[in-house]
């Protein structure tokens, strides 16, 4: 809230730009750090897995 008030002192348009910049940075970090799933074949997709303990 304080940051939003400070941004309105600079220019009110920054209050709309800042969440876009944060979302873009979050998306870029997620693409880089979240591992990809391995492709599943029809045989492994239909085979139930044993419960892990």
N, C-alpha and C positions, 0 to 999 in steps of 0.2 A: 504494500500500500504506500509506503514511504517512497519506494522507487518510482511507482506510478505518479506520485505527486511531483517528484523531481523531474520526471520526463515531461510532464505538462508544462513545467517552467521553461524547458528547452523548446519544445514544440509538441503540440497535442498529437500529431501524427505518429510520433515515436511510441506512444502507448499502444498503437495497433501493430507496429512493426516488430517490437520486441518479442511478443509471443511467436511470431513467424520465425524469427531467427533462432529462438530456443527450440522450436519444433524441428527445424532443419538440422540443427546440431544433434538433437536426440536421434533423429532418423539416421543421420550419417554414422553416429556411434553404434546404433543397433545393427546396421548393415555390416559394419566392420567387426563387431565383437560377438554377435549371436551366431552360433554355429549353424550350418545348414543341415537339414535332415538328410539322411541317406535314402536313396530311392528304394521303395519297397516293391517287390515283385508280387505277382498274384499268389504264388505259392506261400510266401512268408506272410502275406497279409491275411490269409485265411487260416493259418496255423495259430492256435491259441498259445500264448506264452505261459510258462509255469510261474506261479506267484513267487516273488523274491522274498527272502526272509531277512 
